[in-house]
């Protein structure tokens, strides 16, 4: 039997502080599953037992009759057992969890907890929960913040090892109480995609964003996002990637070859997009400075819930170098330094999840990338593979950057208006790029 992990969390409203009580039941499914679920059924002595091959048939019967389901044998507490053995008489659907969730229980319980599951959840547990009348919601990831139930303030129960320990589950619910992200919900990816203009408020030289004032830039990116929306079931959120620090050929008064924009220069663009329901990402080109010291310059903007951070190693150089002599690089240790600080900043300020984007179009740009610690639920990690050129060149870069990449990263793609030959249309971007990018920017 598989290991059972049932996680129960109460008081999880995104409008109020969570009063979290977490209990984990672990052990062999037949011995641990019985007693917690027995109390949910009018006749606690009855059960359905199916062979592994007939779980789908057993699930249908259990849900219809309002009985718990077991595989192989039922615990001794169940004296009246109906067995389904032998070969399956009906093919099971590909997504068994979703199919079980769609079954109509004998006695629906709309006031009870919402049971969260993933494709990896034990279907016998899902069927037993559904037979008890529970509402089942299948999530794409083992994170309760992906559920609409948190927003509604309902109790939630997580079924399966994808949800981790009870402590982790309770912590994620707590983080989900800190507010929603643009487009709704408490988790950035999956749950939405973003389409962004890239650039700097100073003008067109650094990208499409600065070609027009803030309000006009918002309208321009909203029109772009609208071109993607018909191809996507998730919300497509308009965004800005605003260059906060600009790599420079001049060392400047601080000698770091990076011009740090004043917060008030950036604020009109940041506030324009966030107040329009979009997202802003602050991009750092540090020169000889560290990413961390530059990130900390923009704490006033990062306190806004719809503002994330991007690190661009192309523009990080050594103490004896100047920008534009070579493609720069950074290390996993420097990325971890920023991630540790930003995740703590999110918790301290009780903010919803933030984007932490890493730009990369050469493997050497992020040394020891596999050592980056992505175990920060406060952050949504994005790997932005922003190569330019022909379609063949861009696809090669995309594939190369994804080699060995942790599944914790969402993917970002950039369409270069002048450098790509030719630039992809929205249809080509979504239909030709695999996997479909979560973040698309225009420069």
Secondary structure, DSSP 8 states (H G I E B T S, - for coil): --B--EEEE----TTS------EEE-SBHHHHHHHHHHTTSSSTTEEEEE-GGGHHHHHHHHHHHT-EEEES---TT--EEEEE-SS-SS---SSHHHHHHTS--SS--TTS-EEEE-TTS-HHHHHHHHHTT-EEEE-SSS-GGGSTHHHHT--EEEESGGG--HHHHHHHHHHHTT---TTSSS-SSSSEEEEEEEEBTTBGGG-GGGGS-HHHHHHHHHHHHHHHHTT-SSEEEEEEEEEEEEE-SS-TTTTSSEEE--HHHHHHHHHHHHHTT-EEEEEE--BTS-HHHHHGGGHHHHTSTTEEEEEEGGGB--TT--TTSS---EEHHHHHHHHHHHHHHHHHTT---EEEEEE-SSGGGEETGGG-----TTEEEEEEE---SSHHHHHHHHHHHHTT--TT-EEEEEE-TTTSTT---HHHHHHHSSS--SEEEE-
